[in-house]
Amino acid sequence: MKEVYLADYARSAFTRAHPRKPEVDGWAGTRGDALLALVIDALLDRSGIDPQVVEDLSVGCALPVKEQWNFGGRYPLWLSQRLGPHNHQCATRQIDQQCGSGLAALRSAAREIQAGAVDVAITGGFENMTRVPMGPALFKEGVLTSPEALKDAEWLELEVALNMGITAERLAQGAGIERDEMDAFALESHRRAARAEADSHLAGERLTLTNPAGEVIDRDANIRPDTNLERLAGLDPVFLEGGRVTAGNSSPLTSGAAASVVMSAAALERHGAKPLARIVAIADVGVRPGLMGAGAAAAAEQVLARAGLVASQIDAWEINEAFAAVPLHAMRKLGLDPGRVNVWGGALALGHPLGATGIRLAGTLARILAHRGGRYGCATACVGGGQGIAVILERL
Protein backbone atom coordinates (compact mmCIF):
# COMPACT_ATOMS: atom_id res chain seq x y z
CA MET A 1 0.00 0.00 0.00
CA LYS A 2 1.07 3.58 -0.64
CA GLU A 3 2.06 5.88 2.22
CA VAL A 4 -0.39 8.61 3.24
CA TYR A 5 0.51 12.05 4.60
CA LEU A 6 -1.38 14.79 6.38
CA ALA A 7 -0.20 17.75 4.33
CA ASP A 8 -2.11 20.65 5.93
CA TYR A 9 -4.92 21.39 8.35
CA ALA A 10 -7.04 24.37 9.43
CA ARG A 11 -10.32 25.06 11.18
CA SER A 12 -12.76 27.81 11.91
CA ALA A 13 -13.06 29.32 15.36
CA PHE A 14 -15.43 27.19 17.43
CA THR A 15 -18.43 29.15 18.70
CA ARG A 16 -20.88 28.50 21.50
CA ALA A 17 -24.07 27.08 20.00
CA HIS A 18 -27.49 27.75 21.50
CA PRO A 19 -30.67 26.78 19.58
CA ARG A 20 -32.87 29.02 21.76
CA LYS A 21 -30.43 31.97 21.80
CA PRO A 22 -28.89 32.12 18.33
CA GLU A 23 -27.56 35.59 19.03
CA VAL A 24 -24.76 34.08 21.16
CA ASP A 25 -23.42 32.00 18.25
CA GLY A 26 -21.24 33.84 15.77
CA TRP A 27 -21.98 31.16 13.18
CA ALA A 28 -25.76 31.16 13.73
CA GLY A 29 -26.30 32.81 10.37
CA THR A 30 -24.05 30.39 8.48
CA ARG A 31 -25.01 26.95 7.21
CA GLY A 32 -22.54 24.29 8.27
CA ASP A 33 -21.69 23.29 4.70
CA ALA A 34 -21.10 26.93 3.80
CA LEU A 35 -18.75 27.29 6.78
CA LEU A 36 -16.83 24.21 5.65
CA ALA A 37 -16.53 25.73 2.19
CA LEU A 38 -14.98 28.87 3.72
CA VAL A 39 -12.45 26.70 5.58
CA ILE A 40 -11.60 24.71 2.43
CA ASP A 41 -11.03 27.91 0.43
CA ALA A 42 -8.77 29.39 3.10
CA LEU A 43 -6.86 26.12 3.40
CA LEU A 44 -6.27 25.93 -0.37
CA ASP A 45 -5.20 29.57 -0.45
CA ARG A 46 -2.75 29.04 2.39
CA SER A 47 -1.26 25.82 1.04
CA GLY A 48 -1.00 27.08 -2.53
CA ILE A 49 -2.51 23.86 -3.91
CA ASP A 50 -4.18 24.11 -7.28
CA PRO A 51 -7.88 23.28 -6.73
CA GLN A 52 -7.91 21.29 -9.95
CA VAL A 53 -5.57 18.63 -8.54
CA VAL A 54 -7.98 17.74 -5.69
CA GLU A 55 -9.49 14.39 -6.63
CA ASP A 56 -11.56 13.51 -3.60
CA LEU A 57 -13.57 15.24 -0.84
CA SER A 58 -14.87 13.31 2.19
CA VAL A 59 -17.17 15.26 4.52
CA GLY A 60 -18.00 14.21 8.09
CA CYS A 61 -21.28 15.29 9.69
CA ALA A 62 -22.87 13.60 12.69
CA LEU A 63 -26.38 14.96 12.07
CA PRO A 64 -26.81 14.98 8.27
CA VAL A 65 -30.46 16.04 8.41
CA LYS A 66 -32.36 19.22 7.56
CA GLU A 67 -29.92 21.72 6.04
CA GLN A 68 -26.93 19.59 7.07
CA TRP A 69 -27.86 17.00 4.47
CA ASN A 70 -25.36 18.02 1.80
CA PHE A 71 -26.14 15.89 -1.26
CA GLY A 72 -23.33 13.39 -0.74
CA GLY A 73 -20.76 16.11 -0.12
CA ARG A 74 -21.63 18.07 -3.27
CA TYR A 75 -22.90 21.17 -1.47
CA PRO A 76 -19.57 21.98 0.26
CA LEU A 77 -17.81 21.41 -3.06
CA TRP A 78 -20.16 23.74 -4.94
CA LEU A 79 -20.15 26.35 -2.17
CA SER A 80 -16.34 26.48 -2.29
CA GLN A 81 -15.22 29.41 -4.46
CA ARG A 82 -11.98 27.57 -5.20
CA LEU A 83 -13.33 24.08 -5.93
CA GLY A 84 -16.88 24.61 -7.17
CA PRO A 85 -16.29 26.56 -10.39
CA HIS A 86 -13.02 24.80 -11.27
CA ASN A 87 -13.20 21.13 -10.31
CA HIS A 88 -16.27 19.18 -11.39
CA GLN A 89 -14.31 15.91 -11.48
CA CYS A 90 -13.71 15.82 -7.72
CA ALA A 91 -15.59 12.89 -6.16
CA THR A 92 -17.40 13.58 -2.88
CA ARG A 93 -19.18 11.73 -0.11
CA GLN A 94 -20.87 12.51 3.19
CA ILE A 95 -19.97 10.30 6.15
CA ASP A 96 -21.93 9.87 9.37
CA GLN A 97 -20.12 7.98 12.10
CA GLN A 98 -21.47 10.28 14.79
CA CYS A 99 -18.69 11.91 16.82
CA GLY A 100 -16.14 9.93 14.78
CA SER A 101 -17.35 11.38 11.47
CA GLY A 102 -14.32 13.63 10.93
CA LEU A 103 -11.85 10.81 11.59
CA ALA A 104 -13.98 8.55 9.39
CA ALA A 105 -13.62 11.11 6.58
CA LEU A 106 -9.85 11.04 7.11
CA ARG A 107 -9.92 7.24 7.03
CA SER A 108 -11.87 7.28 3.75
CA ALA A 109 -9.35 9.55 2.04
CA ALA A 110 -6.37 7.65 3.48
CA ARG A 111 -7.65 4.34 2.13
CA GLU A 112 -8.21 5.84 -1.33
CA ILE A 113 -4.60 7.01 -1.37
CA GLN A 114 -3.28 3.74 0.07
CA ALA A 115 -5.07 1.87 -2.72
CA GLY A 116 -3.55 4.13 -5.37
CA ALA A 117 -6.94 5.47 -6.45
CA VAL A 118 -6.15 9.15 -5.77
CA ASP A 119 -3.13 11.27 -4.86
CA VAL A 120 -4.67 14.44 -3.41
CA ALA A 121 -7.75 14.54 -1.20
CA ILE A 122 -9.47 16.94 1.18
CA THR A 123 -11.15 15.73 4.34
CA GLY A 124 -13.57 17.97 6.15
CA GLY A 125 -16.22 18.04 8.82
CA PHE A 126 -18.79 20.46 10.19
CA GLU A 127 -21.66 20.89 12.59
CA ASN A 128 -23.80 23.91 13.33
CA MET A 129 -25.52 22.94 16.57
CA THR A 130 -27.50 26.17 16.79
CA ARG A 131 -29.19 25.60 13.44
CA VAL A 132 -29.45 21.80 13.73
CA PRO A 133 -29.56 20.90 17.45
CA MET A 134 -28.59 17.66 19.18
CA GLY A 135 -30.49 14.43 18.69
CA PRO A 136 -33.13 14.72 21.46
CA ALA A 137 -34.70 17.77 19.83
CA LEU A 138 -34.67 16.02 16.47
CA PHE A 139 -36.34 12.92 17.94
CA LYS A 140 -39.09 15.13 19.38
CA GLU A 141 -39.65 16.65 15.94
CA GLY A 142 -39.75 13.23 14.31
CA VAL A 143 -36.73 14.07 12.15
CA LEU A 144 -34.84 11.21 13.78
CA THR A 145 -36.54 7.91 14.64
CA SER A 146 -35.61 4.47 15.98
CA PRO A 147 -37.05 1.09 14.94
CA GLU A 148 -39.95 -0.11 17.08
CA ALA A 149 -38.40 -3.60 17.24
CA LEU A 150 -35.36 -2.28 19.12
CA LYS A 151 -37.49 -0.88 21.94
CA ASP A 152 -38.24 -4.42 23.13
CA ALA A 153 -34.58 -5.52 23.11
CA GLU A 154 -33.83 -5.72 26.85
CA TRP A 155 -30.12 -6.30 26.26
CA LEU A 156 -29.85 -3.02 24.36
CA GLU A 157 -31.47 -0.53 26.79
CA LEU A 158 -32.24 1.78 23.91
CA GLU A 159 -33.09 4.73 26.16
CA VAL A 160 -29.51 4.53 27.49
CA ALA A 161 -27.85 3.89 24.13
CA LEU A 162 -29.53 6.97 22.63
CA ASN A 163 -28.62 9.29 25.52
CA MET A 164 -24.91 10.09 25.48
CA GLY A 165 -25.05 11.70 28.92
CA ILE A 166 -26.43 8.57 30.53
CA THR A 167 -23.75 6.46 28.83
CA ALA A 168 -21.18 8.81 30.37
CA GLU A 169 -22.80 8.27 33.79
CA ARG A 170 -22.58 4.50 33.26
CA LEU A 171 -18.93 4.75 32.25
CA ALA A 172 -18.02 6.91 35.26
CA GLN A 173 -19.85 4.67 37.69
CA GLY A 174 -18.43 1.46 36.24
CA ALA A 175 -14.87 2.77 36.20
CA GLY A 176 -15.12 4.40 39.64
CA ILE A 177 -14.52 7.90 38.26
CA GLU A 178 -15.80 10.40 40.82
CA ARG A 179 -17.47 13.75 40.22
CA ASP A 180 -14.56 15.71 41.68
CA GLU A 181 -12.11 13.97 39.31
CA MET A 182 -14.21 14.94 36.32
CA ASP A 183 -14.54 18.53 37.51
CA ALA A 184 -10.79 18.77 38.10
CA PHE A 185 -10.12 17.39 34.62
CA ALA A 186 -12.51 19.92 33.10
CA LEU A 187 -10.80 22.76 34.96
CA GLU A 188 -7.41 21.63 33.65
CA SER A 189 -8.79 21.47 30.11
CA HIS A 190 -9.83 25.13 30.32
CA ARG A 191 -6.48 26.12 31.85
CA ARG A 192 -4.51 24.30 29.16
CA ALA A 193 -6.64 25.78 26.39
CA ALA A 194 -6.22 29.27 27.87
CA ARG A 195 -2.43 28.81 27.97
CA ALA A 196 -2.42 27.49 24.40
CA GLU A 197 -4.42 30.54 23.36
CA ALA A 198 -2.05 32.90 25.14
CA ASP A 199 0.94 31.18 23.51
CA SER A 200 -0.66 31.46 20.04
CA HIS A 201 -0.78 27.68 19.54
CA LEU A 202 -4.47 27.75 18.69
CA ALA A 203 -4.05 30.71 16.35
CA GLY A 204 -1.70 28.55 14.30
CA GLU A 205 -4.56 26.29 13.22
CA ARG A 206 -7.52 28.63 13.50
CA LEU A 207 -8.63 30.76 10.56
CA THR A 208 -9.89 34.33 10.63
CA LEU A 209 -13.23 34.24 8.86
CA THR A 210 -16.20 36.58 8.44
CA ASN A 211 -19.84 35.66 9.00
CA PRO A 212 -22.74 36.93 6.83
CA ALA A 213 -23.27 39.86 9.22
CA GLY A 214 -19.75 41.07 8.49
CA GLU A 215 -18.41 40.08 11.92
CA VAL A 216 -14.90 38.66 12.12
CA ILE A 217 -14.95 35.29 13.92
CA ASP A 218 -11.44 34.39 15.02
CA ARG A 219 -11.66 33.30 18.68
CA ASP A 220 -12.85 30.09 20.30
CA ALA A 221 -15.83 31.10 22.40
CA ASN A 222 -16.04 28.19 24.83
CA ILE A 223 -12.77 28.61 26.76
CA ARG A 224 -13.41 29.73 30.34
CA PRO A 225 -10.05 30.82 31.81
CA ASP A 226 -11.79 32.25 34.87
CA THR A 227 -13.63 29.09 35.92
CA ASN A 228 -12.70 27.30 39.13
CA LEU A 229 -13.52 24.16 41.08
CA GLU A 230 -16.07 25.94 43.24
CA ARG A 231 -18.10 26.99 40.20
CA LEU A 232 -17.86 23.53 38.65
CA ALA A 233 -18.82 21.84 41.92
CA GLY A 234 -21.91 24.07 42.16
CA LEU A 235 -23.42 22.79 38.91
CA ASP A 236 -26.28 20.31 39.13
CA PRO A 237 -26.11 16.90 37.39
CA VAL A 238 -27.78 17.05 33.98
CA PHE A 239 -28.81 13.50 33.14
CA LEU A 240 -29.45 11.64 36.41
CA GLU A 241 -30.58 12.88 39.79
CA GLY A 242 -27.59 12.54 42.08
CA GLY A 243 -25.40 11.80 39.05
CA ARG A 244 -21.86 12.86 38.27
CA VAL A 245 -22.13 14.36 34.79
CA THR A 246 -22.78 18.12 34.64
CA ALA A 247 -22.64 20.82 32.01
CA GLY A 248 -19.21 21.71 33.39
CA ASN A 249 -17.64 18.29 32.83
CA SER A 250 -19.37 17.76 29.47
CA SER A 251 -18.46 19.33 26.14
CA PRO A 252 -20.65 22.32 25.22
CA LEU A 253 -22.87 22.61 22.17
CA THR A 254 -20.62 24.03 19.47
CA SER A 255 -20.61 25.23 15.87
CA GLY A 256 -17.55 24.92 13.66
CA ALA A 257 -15.81 23.33 10.69
CA ALA A 258 -12.38 21.88 9.96
CA ALA A 259 -10.53 20.54 6.93
CA SER A 260 -7.25 18.87 6.04
CA VAL A 261 -5.30 18.06 2.88
CA VAL A 262 -4.13 14.46 2.52
CA MET A 263 -1.55 13.39 -0.07
CA SER A 264 0.49 10.49 -1.36
CA ALA A 265 4.30 10.68 -1.36
CA ALA A 266 4.27 11.26 -5.11
CA ALA A 267 1.85 14.18 -4.73
CA LEU A 268 3.98 15.77 -2.00
CA GLU A 269 6.99 15.72 -4.30
CA ARG A 270 5.04 16.86 -7.33
CA HIS A 271 3.50 19.84 -5.53
CA GLY A 272 6.45 20.70 -3.33
CA ALA A 273 4.42 20.24 -0.15
CA LYS A 274 5.93 19.62 3.28
CA PRO A 275 3.72 17.25 5.32
CA LEU A 276 2.68 17.69 8.93
CA ALA A 277 2.80 13.95 9.61
CA ARG A 278 2.52 10.46 8.15
CA ILE A 279 -0.69 8.56 8.80
CA VAL A 280 0.51 5.27 10.28
CA ALA A 281 -2.79 3.49 10.98
CA ILE A 282 -6.49 4.08 11.51
CA ALA A 283 -8.84 1.71 13.32
CA ASP A 284 -12.38 1.62 14.61
CA VAL A 285 -14.14 -0.83 16.88
CA GLY A 286 -17.50 -1.45 18.51
CA VAL A 287 -18.23 -1.51 22.25
CA ARG A 288 -21.35 -2.01 24.38
CA PRO A 289 -23.85 0.73 23.46
CA GLY A 290 -24.53 1.63 27.09
CA LEU A 291 -20.81 2.26 27.65
CA MET A 292 -20.27 4.36 24.54
CA GLY A 293 -17.42 6.33 26.10
CA ALA A 294 -15.30 3.18 26.44
CA GLY A 295 -14.88 3.29 22.67
CA ALA A 296 -12.01 5.78 22.82
CA ALA A 297 -9.77 3.42 24.80
CA ALA A 298 -10.87 0.37 22.78
CA ALA A 299 -10.07 2.09 19.47
CA ALA A 300 -6.71 3.21 20.81
CA GLU A 301 -5.85 -0.37 21.75
CA GLN A 302 -6.90 -1.53 18.29
CA VAL A 303 -4.87 1.06 16.40
CA LEU A 304 -1.79 0.47 18.57
CA ALA A 305 -1.95 -3.24 17.77
CA ARG A 306 -2.40 -2.48 14.06
CA ALA A 307 0.64 -0.18 14.10
CA GLY A 308 2.78 -2.58 16.15
CA LEU A 309 3.21 -0.02 18.92
CA VAL A 310 2.51 0.18 22.66
CA ALA A 311 1.04 3.07 24.61
CA SER A 312 4.39 4.09 26.12
CA GLN A 313 5.73 4.83 22.62
CA ILE A 314 3.08 7.49 22.02
CA ASP A 315 4.46 10.96 22.75
CA ALA A 316 1.17 12.88 22.49
CA TRP A 317 -2.48 11.91 22.81
CA GLU A 318 -5.64 13.68 21.71
CA ILE A 319 -8.55 11.92 23.43
CA ASN A 320 -11.84 13.59 22.63
CA GLU A 321 -13.40 15.17 25.70
CA ALA A 322 -17.04 14.52 24.83
CA PHE A 323 -17.34 14.03 28.60
CA ALA A 324 -14.52 14.19 31.15
CA ALA A 325 -15.19 10.53 31.96
CA VAL A 326 -13.99 9.47 28.49
CA PRO A 327 -10.32 10.56 28.65
CA LEU A 328 -10.14 9.69 32.35
CA HIS A 329 -11.29 6.15 31.55
CA ALA A 330 -8.85 5.86 28.64
CA MET A 331 -5.94 7.19 30.71
CA ARG A 332 -6.59 4.58 33.40
CA LYS A 333 -7.09 1.71 30.98
CA LEU A 334 -4.02 2.50 28.90
CA GLY A 335 -1.82 3.72 31.77
CA LEU A 336 -1.16 7.14 30.23
CA ASP A 337 0.89 10.03 31.54
CA PRO A 338 -1.56 12.96 31.98
CA GLY A 339 1.20 15.29 30.78
CA ARG A 340 0.92 13.77 27.30
CA VAL A 341 -2.87 13.97 26.99
CA ASN A 342 -4.72 16.95 25.45
CA VAL A 343 -1.87 19.30 26.25
CA TRP A 344 -3.56 22.27 24.54
CA GLY A 345 -6.93 21.53 26.11
CA GLY A 346 -9.77 19.54 24.63
CA ALA A 347 -13.45 19.62 23.77
CA LEU A 348 -14.49 20.52 27.33
CA ALA A 349 -12.89 23.92 26.71
CA LEU A 350 -12.62 24.23 22.94
CA GLY A 351 -16.00 22.75 22.09
CA HIS A 352 -17.15 19.71 20.14
CA PRO A 353 -18.73 20.51 16.74
CA LEU A 354 -19.42 16.83 16.17
CA GLY A 355 -18.52 16.33 12.51
CA ALA A 356 -15.49 18.63 12.69
CA THR A 357 -13.96 17.23 15.85
CA GLY A 358 -12.08 14.29 14.31
CA ILE A 359 -10.30 16.57 11.85
CA ARG A 360 -9.35 18.87 14.72
CA LEU A 361 -8.06 16.00 16.81
CA ALA A 362 -5.75 14.74 14.06
CA GLY A 363 -4.64 18.20 12.94
CA THR A 364 -3.96 19.48 16.46
CA LEU A 365 -2.11 16.25 17.26
CA ALA A 366 0.22 16.73 14.28
CA ARG A 367 0.94 20.29 15.36
CA ILE A 368 1.64 19.23 18.96
CA LEU A 369 4.09 16.57 17.75
CA ALA A 370 5.91 19.23 15.74
CA HIS A 371 5.94 21.65 18.68
CA ARG A 372 7.15 19.12 21.22
CA GLY A 373 9.46 17.14 18.95
CA GLY A 374 7.63 13.86 19.53
CA ARG A 375 7.59 10.99 17.06
CA TYR A 376 4.24 9.21 17.46
CA GLY A 377 0.84 10.58 18.39
CA CYS A 378 -2.58 9.00 18.77
CA ALA A 379 -5.97 10.70 18.40
CA THR A 380 -9.04 8.80 19.49
CA ALA A 381 -12.74 9.44 20.03
CA CYS A 382 -15.76 7.61 21.36
CA VAL A 383 -18.71 7.29 19.00
CA GLY A 384 -22.43 7.37 19.74
CA GLY A 385 -24.09 3.98 19.51
CA GLY A 386 -21.08 2.20 21.00
CA GLN A 387 -17.99 2.64 18.83
CA GLY A 388 -14.55 4.19 18.88
CA ILE A 389 -12.19 5.41 16.17
CA ALA A 390 -8.49 6.24 16.39
CA VAL A 391 -5.53 7.28 14.24
CA ILE A 392 -1.78 7.13 14.81
CA LEU A 393 0.42 9.81 13.25
CA GLU A 394 4.20 9.94 12.91
CA ARG A 395 6.14 13.18 12.79
CA LEU A 396 8.68 13.09 9.98
C-alpha positions in Angstrom: 0.0 0.0 0.0 1.1 3.6 -0.6 2.1 5.9 2.2 -0.4 8.6 3.2 0.5 12.0 4.6 -1.4 14.8 6.4 -0.2 17.8 4.3 -2.1 20.7 5.9 -4.9 21.4 8.4 -7.0 24.4 9.4 -10.3 25.1 11.2 -12.8 27.8 11.9 -13.1 29.3 15.4 -15.4 27.2 17.4 -18.4 29.2 18.7 -20.9 28.5 21.5 -24.1 27.1 20.0 -27.5 27.7 21.5 -30.7 26.8 19.6 -32.9 29.0 21.8 -30.4 32.0 21.8 -28.9 32.1 18.3 -27.6 35.6 19.0 -24.8 34.1 21.2 -23.4 32.0 18.3 -21.2 33.8 15.8 -22.0 31.2 13.2 -25.8 31.2 13.7 -26.3 32.8 10.4 -24.1 30.4 8.5 -25.0 27.0 7.2 -22.5 24.3 8.3 -21.7 23.3 4.7 -21.1 26.9 3.8 -18.8 27.3 6.8 -16.8 24.2 5.7 -16.5 25.7 2.2 -15.0 28.9 3.7 -12.4 26.7 5.6 -11.6 24.7 2.4 -11.0 27.9 0.4 -8.8 29.4 3.1 -6.9 26.1 3.4 -6.3 25.9 -0.4 -5.2 29.6 -0.5 -2.7 29.0 2.4 -1.3 25.8 1.0 -1.0 27.1 -2.5 -2.5 23.9 -3.9 -4.2 24.1 -7.3 -7.9 23.3 -6.7 -7.9 21.3 -9.9 -5.6 18.6 -8.5 -8.0 17.7 -5.7 -9.5 14.4 -6.6 -11.6 13.5 -3.6 -13.6 15.2 -0.8 -14.9 13.3 2.2 -17.2 15.3 4.5 -18.0 14.2 8.1 -21.3 15.3 9.7 -22.9 13.6 12.7 -26.4 15.0 12.1 -26.8 15.0 8.3 -30.5 16.0 8.4 -32.4 19.2 7.6 -29.9 21.7 6.0 -26.9 19.6 7.1 -27.9 17.0 4.5 -25.4 18.0 1.8 -26.1 15.9 -1.3 -23.3 13.4 -0.7 -20.8 16.1 -0.1 -21.6 18.1 -3.3 -22.9 21.2 -1.5 -19.6 22.0 0.3 -17.8 21.4 -3.1 -20.2 23.7 -4.9 -20.2 26.4 -2.2 -16.3 26.5 -2.3 -15.2 29.4 -4.5 -12.0 27.6 -5.2 -13.3 24.1 -5.9 -16.9 24.6 -7.2 -16.3 26.6 -10.4 -13.0 24.8 -11.3 -13.2 21.1 -10.3 -16.3 19.2 -11.4 -14.3 15.9 -11.5 -13.7 15.8 -7.7 -15.6 12.9 -6.2 -17.4 13.6 -2.9 -19.2 11.7 -0.1 -20.9 12.5 3.2 -20.0 10.3 6.1 -21.9 9.9 9.4 -20.1 8.0 12.1 -21.5 10.3 14.8 -18.7 11.9 16.8 -16.1 9.9 14.8 -17.4 11.4 11.5 -14.3 13.6 10.9 -11.9 10.8 11.6 -14.0 8.6 9.4 -13.6 11.1 6.6 -9.9 11.0 7.1 -9.9 7.2 7.0 -11.9 7.3 3.8 -9.3 9.5 2.0 -6.4 7.6 3.5 -7.7 4.3 2.1 -8.2 5.8 -1.3 -4.6 7.0 -1.4 -3.3 3.7 0.1 -5.1 1.9 -2.7 -3.6 4.1 -5.4 -6.9 5.5 -6.5 -6.1 9.2 -5.8 -3.1 11.3 -4.9 -4.7 14.4 -3.4 -7.8 14.5 -1.2 -9.5 16.9 1.2 -11.1 15.7 4.3 -13.6 18.0 6.2 -16.2 18.0 8.8 -18.8 20.5 10.2 -21.7 20.9 12.6 -23.8 23.9 13.3 -25.5 22.9 16.6 -27.5 26.2 16.8 -29.2 25.6 13.4 -29.4 21.8 13.7 -29.6 20.9 17.4 -28.6 17.7 19.2 -30.5 14.4 18.7 -33.1 14.7 21.5 -34.7 17.8 19.8 -34.7 16.0 16.5 -36.3 12.9 17.9 -39.1 15.1 19.4 -39.7 16.6 15.9 -39.8 13.2 14.3 -36.7 14.1 12.2 -34.8 11.2 13.8 -36.5 7.9 14.6 -35.6 4.5 16.0 -37.1 1.1 14.9 -39.9 -0.1 17.1 -38.4 -3.6 17.2 -35.4 -2.3 19.1 -37.5 -0.9 21.9 -38.2 -4.4 23.1 -34.6 -5.5 23.1 -33.8 -5.7 26.9 -30.1 -6.3 26.3 -29.9 -3.0 24.4 -31.5 -0.5 26.8 -32.2 1.8 23.9 -33.1 4.7 26.2 -29.5 4.5 27.5 -27.9 3.9 24.1 -29.5 7.0 22.6 -28.6 9.3 25.5 -24.9 10.1 25.5 -25.1 11.7 28.9 -26.4 8.6 30.5 -23.7 6.5 28.8 -21.2 8.8 30.4 -22.8 8.3 33.8 -22.6 4.5 33.3 -18.9 4.7 32.2 -18.0 6.9 35.3 -19.9 4.7 37.7 -18.4 1.5 36.2 -14.9 2.8 36.2 -15.1 4.4 39.6 -14.5 7.9 38.3 -15.8 10.4 40.8 -17.5 13.8 40.2 -14.6 15.7 41.7 -12.1 14.0 39.3 -14.2 14.9 36.3 -14.5 18.5 37.5 -10.8 18.8 38.1 -10.1 17.4 34.6 -12.5 19.9 33.1 -10.8 22.8 35.0 -7.4 21.6 33.7 -8.8 21.5 30.1 -9.8 25.1 30.3 -6.5 26.1 31.9 -4.5 24.3 29.2 -6.6 25.8 26.4 -6.2 29.3 27.9 -2.4 28.8 28.0 -2.4 27.5 24.4 -4.4 30.5 23.4 -2.0 32.9 25.1 0.9 31.2 23.5 -0.7 31.5 20.0 -0.8 27.7 19.5 -4.5 27.7 18.7 -4.1 30.7 16.3 -1.7 28.5 14.3 -4.6 26.3 13.2 -7.5 28.6 13.5 -8.6 30.8 10.6 -9.9 34.3 10.6 -13.2 34.2 8.9 -16.2 36.6 8.4 -19.8 35.7 9.0 -22.7 36.9 6.8 -23.3 39.9 9.2 -19.7 41.1 8.5 -18.4 40.1 11.9 -14.9 38.7 12.1 -15.0 35.3 13.9 -11.4 34.4 15.0 -11.7 33.3 18.7 -12.8 30.1 20.3 -15.8 31.1 22.4 -16.0 28.2 24.8 -12.8 28.6 26.8 -13.4 29.7 30.3 -10.0 30.8 31.8 -11.8 32.2 34.9 -13.6 29.1 35.9 -12.7 27.3 39.1 -13.5 24.2 41.1 -16.1 25.9 43.2 -18.1 27.0 40.2 -17.9 23.5 38.6 -18.8 21.8 41.9 -21.9 24.1 42.2 -23.4 22.8 38.9 -26.3 20.3 39.1 -26.1 16.9 37.4 -27.8 17.0 34.0 -28.8 13.5 33.1 -29.5 11.6 36.4 -30.6 12.9 39.8 -27.6 12.5 42.1 -25.4 11.8 39.1 -21.9 12.9 38.3 -22.1 14.4 34.8 -22.8 18.1 34.6 -22.6 20.8 32.0 -19.2 21.7 33.4 -17.6 18.3 32.8 -19.4 17.8 29.5 -18.5 19.3 26.1 -20.6 22.3 25.2 -22.9 22.6 22.2 -20.6 24.0 19.5 -20.6 25.2 15.9 -17.5 24.9 13.7 -15.8 23.3 10.7 -12.4 21.9 10.0 -10.5 20.5 6.9 -7.3 18.9 6.0 -5.3 18.1 2.9 -4.1 14.5 2.5 -1.5 13.4 -0.1 0.5 10.5 -1.4 4.3 10.7 -1.4 4.3 11.3 -5.1 1.8 14.2 -4.7 4.0 15.8 -2.0 7.0 15.7 -4.3 5.0 16.9 -7.3 3.5 19.8 -5.5 6.5 20.7 -3.3 4.4 20.2 -0.1 5.9 19.6 3.3 3.7 17.3 5.3 2.7 17.7 8.9 2.8 13.9 9.6 2.5 10.5 8.2 -0.7 8.6 8.8 0.5 5.3 10.3 -2.8 3.5 11.0 -6.5 4.1 11.5 -8.8 1.7 13.3 -12.4 1.6 14.6 -14.1 -0.8 16.9 -17.5 -1.5 18.5 -18.2 -1.5 22.2 -21.4 -2.0 24.4 -23.8 0.7 23.5 -24.5 1.6 27.1 -20.8 2.3 27.6 -20.3 4.4 24.5 -17.4 6.3 26.1 -15.3 3.2 26.4 -14.9 3.3 22.7 -12.0 5.8 22.8 -9.8 3.4 24.8 -10.9 0.4 22.8 -10.1 2.1 19.5 -6.7 3.2 20.8 -5.9 -0.4 21.7 -6.9 -1.5 18.3 -4.9 1.1 16.4 -1.8 0.5 18.6 -2.0 -3.2 17.8 -2.4 -2.5 14.1 0.6 -0.2 14.1 2.8 -2.6 16.1 3.2 0.0 18.9 2.5 0.2 22.7 1.0 3.1 24.6 4.4 4.1 26.1 5.7 4.8 22.6 3.1 7.5 22.0 4.5 11.0 22.7 1.2 12.9 22.5 -2.5 11.9 22.8 -5.6 13.7 21.7 -8.6 11.9 23.4 -11.8 13.6 22.6 -13.4 15.2 25.7 -17.0 14.5 24.8 -17.3 14.0 28.6 -14.5 14.2 31.1 -15.2 10.5 32.0 -14.0 9.5 28.5 -10.3 10.6 28.6 -10.1 9.7 32.4 -11.3 6.2 31.6 -8.8 5.9 28.6 -5.9 7.2 30.7 -6.6 4.6 33.4 -7.1 1.7 31.0 -4.0 2.5 28.9 -1.8 3.7 31.8 -1.2 7.1 30.2 0.9 10.0 31.5 -1.6 13.0 32.0 1.2 15.3 30.8 0.9 13.8 27.3 -2.9 14.0 27.0 -4.7 16.9 25.5 -1.9 19.3 26.3 -3.6 22.3 24.5 -6.9 21.5 26.1 -9.8 19.5 24.6 -13.4 19.6 23.8 -14.5 20.5 27.3 -12.9 23.9 26.7 -12.6 24.2 22.9 -16.0 22.7 22.1 -17.2 19.7 20.1 -18.7 20.5 16.7 -19.4 16.8 16.2 -18.5 16.3 12.5 -15.5 18.6 12.7 -14.0 17.2 15.9 -12.1 14.3 14.3 -10.3 16.6 11.9 -9.4 18.9 14.7 -8.1 16.0 16.8 -5.8 14.7 14.1 -4.6 18.2 12.9 -4.0 19.5 16.5 -2.1 16.3 17.3 0.2 16.7 14.3 0.9 20.3 15.4 1.6 19.2 19.0 4.1 16.6 17.8 5.9 19.2 15.7 5.9 21.7 18.7 7.2 19.1 21.2 9.5 17.1 19.0 7.6 13.9 19.5 7.6 11.0 17.1 4.2 9.2 17.5 0.8 10.6 18.4 -2.6 9.0 18.8 -6.0 10.7 18.4 -9.0 8.8 19.5 -12.7 9.4 20.0 -15.8 7.6 21.4 -18.7 7.3 19.0 -22.4 7.4 19.7 -24.1 4.0 19.5 -21.1 2.2 21.0 -18.0 2.6 18.8 -14.6 4.2 18.9 -12.2 5.4 16.2 -8.5 6.2 16.4 -5.5 7.3 14.2 -1.8 7.1 14.8 0.4 9.8 13.3 4.2 9.9 12.9 6.1 13.2 12.8 8.7 13.1 10.0 
